[in-house]
Amino acid sequence: MSRICLCLTGRTLTQDLEILDKNRKYVDIAELRVDCLDPDEHFQIRRFPEQAGIPVILTIRRDMDGGFYHSGEGSRITLFSKALAFAEADRRKNFAFVDMEEDLNVPSLEEAARTFGTRIIRSCHNREGIGDDLVKKLKSLRHVGDEIPKIALTPRSMADVVQVYRAAGEAMDFDKILLCMGHYGINTRILAEQMGSYLSYTSATDEPEIPQAAPGHISPRNLAEVYRFREITPKTRIFGITGYPLKATSSPVFFNKVFTEEHIDAVYVPFPSDSPEAFLELAAELKLAGASVTVPYKERIISHLTAMANEVKALGACNTIIPYTSGWIGYNTDAGGFSDSLLQFIDRKNLRGCRITIIGAGGAARAVASEVYRLRGKALILNRTTVRAKELALPYHFSWGCTDNQGAVMMEKFSDIIIQTTPVGMEGDIDGDPMPEFKFYGREKVMDLIYKPERTPFLKRAMAAGCSVLNGYDMFLSQARYQYRYFMGREFPSQLISRIQF
């Protein structure tokens, strides 16, 4: 079973112990990053394993490998020697592991480690891609049979991540640590058990003054509780979400809470990808049981579907896929989720007599426009690219325009309800406003499909003017319940919703 390792990167051992105590119930192993400690602390590191009370990895990472040790290789080897010296008969008081890079060849250190049961992690860090023949590389890292080869690499694309999973599958017959750093690699940290990785590294990401040990770390609590890391087995069904940059989605929290409440052996994982094609390649490799699709791939994914529901054909956008014969079948749950949320917000059964502005012309806007038409509303579509606005508006006989001063003037006649569907204002662009030229008067009802942050600049302006506003949280919950139906093959248990609010 893969283990959770907390990387301790404090400046003092006391600080590291405090962080360990806060996270003790979530972790199995601690890594003492000696390279992060103040130099005065180096004299005390030998006592740390006994103080920690759990197995500890001794690591002194050089700057060339992404660490913070700058004092030269001779002094680093001396520090390793002092940390491993005077070993106790009680192995729990010694370092359980020592991380030695592939080019560190000091037989006396290796012999001292093995004599007292300290297992060697032989590591390689590649921040420029994945290199060639990962399986061969893993095997070459093992100088002797009890060593654990470790490769931590930075993928340049989702295609690289696919190759890492394939290599992991070909090297399941020995202990190893194989992971991807950075944004693309978050799923390799969650799915360490599927990859046959001995452990998965985490950092105390909720401690703002403590540096993360490597890019892409998840907090121990999130790894253990949100993703239920310790419950994942090779038989666990994998669901996920793809898009890019995929930094503001709550789908993993929602679905993993549902799986927990229902005691379902499944996990829902983020798969940020630079293309839908690469994601589908990885989905096939992992035998995904289903996936959500978000911006910017709701339209591009359609050409890769084997079959699709009628709403996908009508809308030209898909946000849900599940395996189907030799491919994937696509669905769209945005439309139903949107109309459920909007009608409850305005306390009406339809949009007859309402004049509505829809900002945006992407996949979400397609679902919104379809529902506005179905509910008998009249609408104006505004988009940065007028051609796309026109393309979306024409089938419904809606008006169209550009998100500029002229568009703001046109909005005056379509301002009973204003619906913002673009990513502008989302986390990562929290200062953005898709229509700064438009002045709210306070009579408009304003809906922004973004829910992170809770209030975008667009909604804040509307609120300041006295408008009734709604973010996308309720729509998210509603469409996720529809997705559950496709993922699980049954209706969402209504009694669960009160237990999974977040």
C-alpha positions in Angstrom: 0.0 0.0 0.0 1.3 3.5 -0.9 2.1 5.8 2.0 1.7 9.5 2.6 4.9 11.3 3.3 4.9 14.8 4.7 7.9 16.9 3.6 9.1 19.1 6.5 10.7 22.3 5.2 10.7 24.5 8.2 13.7 26.5 9.3 14.0 24.8 12.7 13.4 21.3 14.0 10.9 22.7 16.5 8.9 24.2 13.6 9.0 20.9 11.7 7.8 19.0 14.8 4.9 21.4 15.2 3.9 20.9 11.6 4.2 17.1 11.9 2.0 17.2 15.0 -0.7 19.1 13.2 -0.7 16.5 10.4 0.2 13.4 12.2 -3.1 11.6 11.7 -2.9 12.0 8.0 0.7 10.8 7.3 2.7 7.7 7.5 6.2 9.0 6.9 8.0 12.3 7.4 10.8 13.6 5.2 13.3 15.9 7.0 14.5 18.4 4.5 17.8 19.3 6.1 18.6 21.7 3.3 15.7 23.9 4.5 17.0 24.2 8.1 19.0 27.0 9.5 22.7 26.0 9.8 22.6 26.0 13.6 19.9 23.3 13.5 22.2 20.8 11.7 23.8 19.8 15.0 20.5 18.3 16.3 19.2 16.4 13.3 20.5 13.0 14.5 17.8 13.1 17.3 14.9 13.9 15.0 13.7 10.4 14.2 13.1 9.7 17.8 11.4 13.0 18.3 9.2 12.4 15.3 7.9 9.1 16.4 7.3 7.9 12.8 9.6 6.7 10.0 11.7 9.6 8.7 13.5 10.1 5.4 16.8 12.0 5.6 17.1 14.4 2.7 19.6 17.1 1.9 18.6 18.3 -1.5 21.0 20.3 -3.6 19.9 23.4 -5.4 20.6 21.7 -8.8 17.9 19.2 -7.9 15.3 21.7 -6.7 16.5 22.0 -3.1 18.2 24.7 -1.0 21.6 23.3 -0.1 24.4 25.5 -1.4 27.4 24.7 0.7 29.2 22.3 -1.5 29.3 18.5 -1.9 32.0 17.9 0.7 30.0 19.5 3.5 26.8 17.8 2.4 28.5 14.4 2.7 29.8 15.3 6.1 26.2 16.3 7.2 24.9 12.9 5.9 27.6 11.1 7.9 26.7 12.9 11.1 23.0 12.2 10.7 23.6 8.5 10.2 26.3 8.1 12.8 25.9 6.6 16.3 23.0 4.4 15.2 20.8 3.0 17.9 20.0 -0.7 18.3 16.3 0.4 18.3 15.9 1.2 14.6 12.9 3.4 15.4 15.4 6.0 16.7 17.4 6.0 13.4 16.4 7.4 10.0 14.3 4.8 8.3 15.4 6.1 4.8 18.1 8.3 3.3 17.6 10.0 -0.1 20.8 9.8 -2.2 20.8 11.2 -5.7 21.9 8.9 -8.5 25.4 10.6 -8.7 26.1 10.4 -5.0 28.5 7.5 -4.7 29.9 7.3 -1.2 30.3 3.6 -0.2 30.9 4.4 3.4 27.6 6.2 3.7 25.8 3.4 1.9 27.3 0.8 4.1 26.5 2.8 7.3 22.9 3.1 6.2 22.5 -0.6 5.3 24.2 -1.8 8.5 21.6 -0.2 10.7 18.5 -0.8 8.5 18.3 2.6 6.9 16.9 2.0 3.4 18.3 4.0 0.5 16.1 6.0 -1.8 18.1 6.5 -5.0 16.7 9.6 -6.6 16.7 11.4 -9.9 15.1 14.8 -10.5 14.3 15.9 -14.1 12.8 19.4 -14.4 13.1 19.5 -18.2 10.7 16.7 -19.2 10.5 12.9 -18.8 13.6 11.7 -20.6 13.9 8.4 -22.4 12.9 4.9 -21.3 11.7 5.5 -17.8 11.5 1.8 -17.0 15.2 1.3 -17.9 16.1 4.4 -15.8 14.2 3.1 -12.8 16.0 -0.2 -12.9 19.4 1.4 -13.4 18.9 3.5 -10.3 18.9 0.4 -8.1 22.5 -0.2 -7.1 21.4 -3.2 -4.9 18.1 -4.9 -4.6 16.8 -3.2 -1.4 17.1 0.3 -2.8 14.0 2.3 -3.8 14.5 4.1 -7.1 12.8 7.4 -7.3 12.2 9.6 -10.4 10.5 13.0 -9.9 10.0 14.8 -13.2 8.3 17.8 -14.6 6.1 16.9 -17.6 5.8 19.4 -20.4 2.4 18.2 -21.4 -0.3 15.6 -20.6 1.3 13.4 -23.3 4.3 13.1 -21.0 2.0 12.2 -18.1 0.6 9.3 -20.2 4.1 8.0 -20.7 4.8 8.1 -17.0 1.7 6.0 -16.2 2.7 3.5 -18.9 6.2 3.2 -17.4 4.7 2.7 -14.0 2.6 -0.1 -15.3 5.7 -1.8 -16.7 7.6 -1.6 -13.4 5.2 -3.0 -10.9 7.5 -5.8 -9.7 9.7 -3.7 -7.4 9.4 -0.8 -4.9 9.7 2.5 -6.6 8.7 6.2 -6.3 7.5 7.7 -9.6 5.7 11.0 -9.8 5.2 14.1 -11.9 5.8 17.5 -10.4 3.8 20.6 -11.2 0.3 21.2 -12.3 0.0 18.3 -14.7 1.2 15.9 -12.1 -1.4 16.3 -9.3 -3.2 13.1 -10.3 0.1 11.0 -10.1 0.3 12.0 -6.4 -3.3 11.0 -5.8 -3.1 7.7 -7.8 0.3 6.6 -6.3 -1.3 3.2 -5.4 -2.3 2.6 -9.1 1.2 3.5 -10.2 2.8 1.2 -7.7 4.6 4.1 -6.0 6.0 3.4 -2.5 4.8 6.7 -1.3 3.3 10.1 -2.3 4.9 13.4 -1.1 2.8 16.2 0.5 3.6 19.6 1.9 1.9 21.7 4.6 0.3 23.9 2.0 -1.9 25.7 4.6 1.3 27.1 6.3 1.9 30.3 4.3 5.4 30.8 5.7 6.6 27.3 5.0 7.9 26.6 1.5 6.4 23.7 -0.5 9.0 21.0 -1.0 8.1 20.7 -4.7 5.5 22.2 -7.1 2.2 20.4 -7.3 2.0 19.2 -3.7 -1.4 18.5 -2.0 -1.9 19.1 1.7 -1.8 15.9 3.8 -5.4 16.5 4.9 -6.7 16.9 1.4 -4.8 13.8 0.2 -6.1 11.7 3.1 -9.6 13.0 3.5 -10.8 14.6 0.2 -9.1 12.0 -2.0 -9.3 9.1 0.6 -5.8 8.2 -0.4 -5.5 5.2 2.0 -8.7 3.6 0.7 -7.6 3.6 -3.0 -6.8 0.1 -4.2 -6.1 -1.3 -7.7 -9.9 -2.1 -7.8 -11.0 1.5 -7.1 -13.0 3.0 -9.9 -11.5 6.3 -11.2 -13.6 9.3 -12.3 -12.2 12.7 -13.0 -12.4 16.1 -14.6 -10.3 17.6 -17.4 -9.9 21.1 -18.7 -7.2 23.8 -18.4 -6.0 25.3 -16.2 -8.5 23.5 -13.9 -7.6 25.5 -10.8 -11.1 26.5 -9.7 -13.2 23.4 -9.7 -15.1 21.9 -6.8 -16.0 18.7 -8.5 -13.4 16.6 -6.8 -14.7 17.8 -3.4 -18.3 17.1 -4.3 -17.9 13.7 -5.8 -15.4 12.4 -3.3 -17.7 13.5 -0.5 -20.6 11.6 -2.2 -18.5 8.5 -2.6 -17.6 8.7 1.1 -21.2 9.1 2.2 -22.3 6.2 0.0 -19.3 4.0 0.8 -18.5 3.7 -2.9 -15.1 2.4 -3.9 -14.3 5.2 -6.2 -12.2 8.4 -6.4 -12.6 11.5 -8.5 -9.4 13.1 -9.6 -8.4 16.3 -11.5 -6.6 15.8 -14.8 -5.5 19.2 -16.1 -4.6 18.7 -19.7 -3.2 20.8 -22.6 -5.5 18.9 -25.0 -8.6 16.7 -24.9 -6.8 14.1 -27.1 -4.1 13.5 -24.6 -6.6 13.3 -21.8 -8.6 10.6 -23.6 -5.4 8.7 -24.1 -4.7 8.8 -20.4 -8.4 8.0 -19.6 -8.0 4.8 -21.7 -4.8 3.9 -20.0 -6.4 4.3 -16.5 -9.7 2.8 -17.6 -11.6 5.8 -16.3 -15.2 5.1 -15.4 -16.4 8.6 -16.4 -15.3 12.2 -16.5 -16.4 15.7 -16.4 -15.2 18.1 -19.2 -14.9 21.8 -18.5 -13.4 24.8 -20.3 -11.9 25.0 -22.8 -12.8 21.5 -24.1 -16.6 21.3 -24.0 -16.8 21.7 -27.8 -13.5 20.1 -28.9 -14.3 16.8 -27.1 -17.3 16.1 -29.3 -15.2 15.1 -32.3 -13.8 12.3 -30.2 -17.1 10.8 -29.0 -18.4 7.4 -30.3 -21.9 8.4 -29.5 -23.7 11.4 -27.9 -27.0 12.3 -26.3 -29.4 14.5 -28.2 -28.7 17.6 -26.1 -25.0 17.4 -27.0 -25.9 17.3 -30.7 -28.3 20.2 -30.2 -25.9 22.3 -28.1 -22.6 21.5 -29.7 -21.1 21.2 -26.2 -20.4 18.2 -23.9 -19.5 18.3 -20.3 -19.8 14.6 -19.3 -18.4 11.5 -20.8 -18.6 7.8 -19.9 -17.1 4.7 -21.6 -19.2 3.3 -24.4 -18.4 0.2 -26.4 -15.0 1.1 -27.9 -15.1 4.7 -27.1 -17.0 7.4 -25.2 -20.6 8.6 -25.1 -21.2 12.3 -24.3 -23.8 14.2 -22.3 -24.5 17.8 -21.3 -25.7 18.5 -17.8 -25.0 22.2 -17.9 -28.3 23.0 -19.5 -30.5 21.3 -16.9 -28.3 22.6 -14.0 -28.5 26.2 -15.3 -32.3 26.3 -15.8 -32.9 24.7 -12.3 -30.7 27.3 -10.7 -32.0 30.3 -12.7 -35.7 29.6 -12.3 -35.3 29.2 -8.5 -33.4 32.4 -8.4 -36.0 34.5 -10.2 -39.0 32.4 -8.8 -40.5 31.8 -12.2 -41.5 28.7 -14.2 -40.3 30.2 -17.5 -38.7 33.3 -19.1 -41.7 34.5 -21.2 -41.5 38.3 -21.5 -37.9 38.4 -20.1 -35.1 40.2 -22.1 -31.8 38.7 -21.3 -28.1 39.3 -22.0 -25.8 36.3 -22.2 -22.1 37.2 -22.0 -19.9 34.7 -23.7 -20.3 32.2 -26.6 -18.4 29.1 -25.3 -19.7 25.7 -24.2 -21.5 27.0 -21.1 -23.1 29.8 -23.1 -24.4 27.3 -25.6 -26.3 25.5 -22.8 -27.5 28.8 -21.4 -28.8 30.1 -24.8 -30.6 26.8 -25.4 -32.4 26.9 -22.1 -33.3 30.6 -22.5 -34.8 29.8 -25.8 -36.6 26.7 -24.5 -38.0 28.8 -21.6 -39.3 31.4 -24.1 -36.9 34.3 -23.3 -35.5 36.8 -25.7 -31.8 37.3 -25.6 -28.7 39.2 -26.7 -25.4 37.3 -27.1 -22.3 39.3 -26.4 -18.8 38.0 -27.0 -15.2 39.2 -27.6 -15.5 37.7 -31.1 -18.6 38.9 -32.8 -18.6 36.0 -35.3 -19.0 33.5 -32.4 -21.8 35.5 -30.9 -23.6 35.6 -34.2 -23.1 31.9 -34.7 -24.7 31.1 -31.4 -27.5 33.7 -31.7 -28.8 32.9 -35.2 -30.4 29.5 -34.6 -32.5 31.0 -31.8 -33.2 34.3 -33.6 -31.4 36.2 -30.8 -29.5 39.5 -31.1 -25.7 39.5 -31.0 -22.9 41.9 -30.5 -19.4 42.5 -29.1 -18.3 43.0 -25.4 -17.5 46.7 -26.1 -19.1 50.1 -25.7 -21.7 49.3 -28.4 -22.5 46.0 -26.7 -23.0 47.9 -23.4 -25.6 50.1 -25.2 -27.3 47.1 -26.6 -27.5 45.6 -23.1 -29.9 48.4 -22.0 -32.7 46.7 -23.9 -31.8 43.2 -22.7 -31.2 43.8 -19.0 -34.0 42.1 -17.1 -31.6 39.2 -16.5 -27.8 39.3 -17.2 -25.9 36.0 -17.3 -22.1 35.9 -17.3 -20.7 32.6 -18.7 -17.1 33.4 -19.5 -14.1 32.5 -17.2 -13.3 36.2 -16.7 -13.2 36.8 -12.9 -12.4 33.2 -12.0 -9.6 32.4 -9.6 -6.4 33.2 -11.5 -8.2 36.2 -13.1 -9.9 37.6 -10.1 -9.6 41.2 -11.2 -11.3 40.6 -14.5 -14.6 42.1 -15.6 -16.2 40.9 -18.9 -18.3 44.1 -19.4 -16.8 47.0 -17.5 -18.5 49.4 -19.9 -22.0 48.4 -18.7 -23.6 50.4 -15.8 -25.9 48.6 -13.5 -29.0 50.4 -12.3 -30.1 48.0 -9.6 -33.2 46.6 -11.2 -31.3 43.8 -13.1 -31.0 40.2 -11.9 -27.5 39.1 -12.4 -26.1 35.6 -12.6 -22.4 34.7 -12.9 -21.7 31.0 -13.6 -18.4 31.3 -11.7 -18.4 30.2 -8.0 -14.7 30.6 -7.2 -14.4 33.3 -6.0 -17.8 33.6 -4.5 -18.2 37.1 -5.8 -16.4 38.2 -9.0 -15.8 41.8 -9.8 -18.8 41.7 -12.1 -21.1 40.5 -9.3 -19.6 43.0 -6.8 -20.4 45.9 -9.2 -24.0 44.5 -9.6 -24.4 44.2 -5.8 -23.1 47.7 -5.2 -25.8 49.0 -7.6 -28.5 47.1 -5.7 -29.0 44.2 -8.1 -30.1 40.7 -7.0 -27.1 38.4 -7.7 -26.4 34.7 -7.9 -23.1 32.9 -8.5 -22.7 29.5 -10.1 -22.6 27.4 -7.0 -26.2 26.2 -7.1 -25.9 25.5 -10.8 -22.7 23.5 -10.1 -24.6 21.4 -7.5 -27.5 20.8 -9.8 -25.5 19.8 -12.9 -23.3 17.6 -10.7 -26.3 15.7 -9.5 -27.2 15.1 -13.2 -23.7 13.9 -13.8 -24.0 11.5 -10.9 -26.9 9.9 -12.7 -24.7 9.1 -15.7 -21.7 8.0 -13.6 -23.6 5.8 -11.3 -26.6 4.7 -13.4 -29.1 5.8 -10.8 -30.7 9.0 -9.5 -28.8 11.2 -7.1 -29.9 10.4 -3.5 -31.7 13.7 -2.5 -31.0 13.2 1.2 -27.3 13.5 0.6 -27.3 17.1 -0.6 -27.6 18.6 2.9 -24.6 16.6 4.1 -22.2 17.6 1.3 -22.5 21.4 1.2 -19.1 23.1 1.0 
